């Protein structure tokens, strides 16, 4: 997982923290903590068998569904909201806008992520989610 509070515009292999998922706790190795989104992303990786990449951003993806309620960054309820939109465990290459927060992209391949990049838009203020 990415390190907590790292500038992801310049991330490289040194910008990640090794983690281990053990049921109800996430263990990490070293002195640097992983992102606060780590528990949610581990649950997503465990659920969606065909997902190889997860990208979380604080922008929205145009023409994509949005969660029904605001969920603060790192809250595990985010997993439940995503699962509502995509119940199929074999789903991949999809995005969900997280109301009041940003977006999450779950990809099988890098090509889909590259194609989705052109659909990223700034979150509106005030946030009415109308594009």
TAZIJO-V553650 format. One record per residue. N is the residue number from 1. RES is the residue in three letters. SS is DSSP state (hx for helix, st for strand, lp for the rest). D_FIRST is the distance of its C-alpha to the first C-alpha in Angstrom with 2 decimals. Layout:
n:N res:RES ss:SS d_first:D_FIRST
n:N res:RES ss:SS d_first:D_FIRST
//
This chain:
n:1 res:UNK ss:lp d_first:0.00
n:2 res:UNK ss:st d_first:3.76
n:3 res:UNK ss:st d_first:6.47
n:4 res:UNK ss:lp d_first:8.85
n:5 res:UNK ss:lp d_first:11.78
n:6 res:UNK ss:lp d_first:11.19
n:7 res:UNK ss:lp d_first:13.59
n:8 res:UNK ss:hx d_first:11.83
n:9 res:UNK ss:hx d_first:15.26
n:10 res:UNK ss:hx d_first:15.11
n:11 res:UNK ss:lp d_first:11.54
n:12 res:UNK ss:lp d_first:11.80
n:13 res:UNK ss:hx d_first:10.47
n:14 res:UNK ss:hx d_first:10.84
n:15 res:UNK ss:hx d_first:8.45
n:16 res:UNK ss:st d_first:5.29
n:17 res:UNK ss:lp d_first:5.34
n:18 res:UNK ss:lp d_first:6.47
n:19 res:UNK ss:st d_first:6.89
n:20 res:UNK ss:st d_first:10.08
n:21 res:UNK ss:st d_first:11.49
n:22 res:UNK ss:st d_first:15.09
n:23 res:UNK ss:lp d_first:16.98
n:24 res:UNK ss:lp d_first:17.05
n:25 res:UNK ss:st d_first:14.64
n:26 res:UNK ss:st d_first:11.03
n:27 res:UNK ss:st d_first:11.41
n:28 res:UNK ss:st d_first:9.38
n:29 res:UNK ss:lp d_first:11.03
n:30 res:UNK ss:lp d_first:12.67
n:31 res:UNK ss:lp d_first:13.88
n:32 res:UNK ss:lp d_first:11.07
n:33 res:UNK ss:lp d_first:9.37
n:34 res:UNK ss:st d_first:5.90
n:35 res:UNK ss:lp d_first:6.74
n:36 res:UNK ss:lp d_first:9.76
n:37 res:UNK ss:lp d_first:8.90
n:38 res:UNK ss:hx d_first:6.58
n:39 res:UNK ss:hx d_first:9.97
n:40 res:UNK ss:hx d_first:11.20
n:41 res:UNK ss:hx d_first:8.64
n:42 res:UNK ss:hx d_first:9.01
n:43 res:UNK ss:hx d_first:12.68
n:44 res:UNK ss:hx d_first:12.76
n:45 res:UNK ss:hx d_first:11.46
n:46 res:UNK ss:hx d_first:14.01
n:47 res:UNK ss:hx d_first:16.68
n:48 res:UNK ss:lp d_first:16.69
n:49 res:UNK ss:lp d_first:17.59
n:50 res:UNK ss:lp d_first:17.83
n:51 res:UNK ss:lp d_first:14.54
n:52 res:UNK ss:lp d_first:12.56
n:53 res:UNK ss:st d_first:10.65
n:54 res:UNK ss:st d_first:9.66
n:55 res:UNK ss:st d_first:10.47
n:56 res:UNK ss:st d_first:11.30
n:57 res:UNK ss:st d_first:14.11
n:58 res:UNK ss:lp d_first:16.93
n:59 res:UNK ss:lp d_first:19.59
n:60 res:UNK ss:st d_first:21.27
n:61 res:UNK ss:st d_first:21.94
n:62 res:UNK ss:lp d_first:25.72
n:63 res:UNK ss:lp d_first:27.59
n:64 res:UNK ss:lp d_first:24.85
n:65 res:UNK ss:lp d_first:25.24
n:66 res:UNK ss:st d_first:24.22
n:67 res:UNK ss:lp d_first:23.60
n:68 res:UNK ss:lp d_first:26.78
n:69 res:UNK ss:lp d_first:25.68
n:70 res:UNK ss:lp d_first:23.53
n:71 res:UNK ss:lp d_first:20.47
n:72 res:UNK ss:lp d_first:18.82
n:73 res:UNK ss:lp d_first:15.17
n:74 res:UNK ss:lp d_first:13.16
n:75 res:UNK ss:lp d_first:16.28
n:76 res:UNK ss:lp d_first:16.09
n:77 res:UNK ss:hx d_first:19.18
n:78 res:UNK ss:hx d_first:17.17
n:79 res:UNK ss:hx d_first:16.49
n:80 res:UNK ss:hx d_first:20.28
n:81 res:UNK ss:hx d_first:21.19
n:82 res:UNK ss:hx d_first:19.20
n:83 res:UNK ss:hx d_first:20.71
n:84 res:UNK ss:hx d_first:24.13
n:85 res:UNK ss:hx d_first:23.93
n:86 res:UNK ss:lp d_first:22.59
n:87 res:UNK ss:lp d_first:23.94
n:88 res:UNK ss:lp d_first:23.97
n:89 res:UNK ss:lp d_first:21.28
n:90 res:UNK ss:lp d_first:21.84
n:91 res:UNK ss:lp d_first:21.15
n:92 res:UNK ss:lp d_first:18.92
n:93 res:UNK ss:lp d_first:19.19
n:94 res:UNK ss:st d_first:19.62
n:95 res:UNK ss:st d_first:18.78
n:96 res:UNK ss:st d_first:19.49
n:97 res:UNK ss:st d_first:20.44
n:98 res:UNK ss:st d_first:19.60
n:99 res:UNK ss:lp d_first:22.88
n:100 res:UNK ss:lp d_first:22.85
n:101 res:UNK ss:lp d_first:19.14
n:102 res:UNK ss:st d_first:18.05
n:103 res:UNK ss:st d_first:16.82
n:104 res:UNK ss:st d_first:14.29
n:105 res:UNK ss:st d_first:14.72
n:106 res:UNK ss:st d_first:14.23
n:107 res:UNK ss:st d_first:15.41
n:108 res:UNK ss:lp d_first:16.89
n:109 res:UNK ss:lp d_first:17.62
n:110 res:UNK ss:hx d_first:17.07
n:111 res:UNK ss:hx d_first:20.73
n:112 res:UNK ss:hx d_first:20.31
n:113 res:UNK ss:hx d_first:17.59
n:114 res:UNK ss:hx d_first:20.03
n:115 res:UNK ss:hx d_first:22.88
n:116 res:UNK ss:hx d_first:21.24
n:117 res:UNK ss:hx d_first:20.62
n:118 res:UNK ss:hx d_first:24.35
n:119 res:UNK ss:hx d_first:24.23
n:120 res:UNK ss:st d_first:21.97
n:121 res:UNK ss:st d_first:24.23
n:122 res:UNK ss:lp d_first:24.27
n:123 res:UNK ss:lp d_first:24.51
n:124 res:UNK ss:lp d_first:28.19
n:125 res:UNK ss:lp d_first:29.74
n:126 res:UNK ss:lp d_first:31.20
n:127 res:UNK ss:lp d_first:28.79
n:128 res:UNK ss:lp d_first:31.08
n:129 res:UNK ss:lp d_first:28.84
n:130 res:UNK ss:lp d_first:31.76
n:131 res:UNK ss:lp d_first:31.36
//
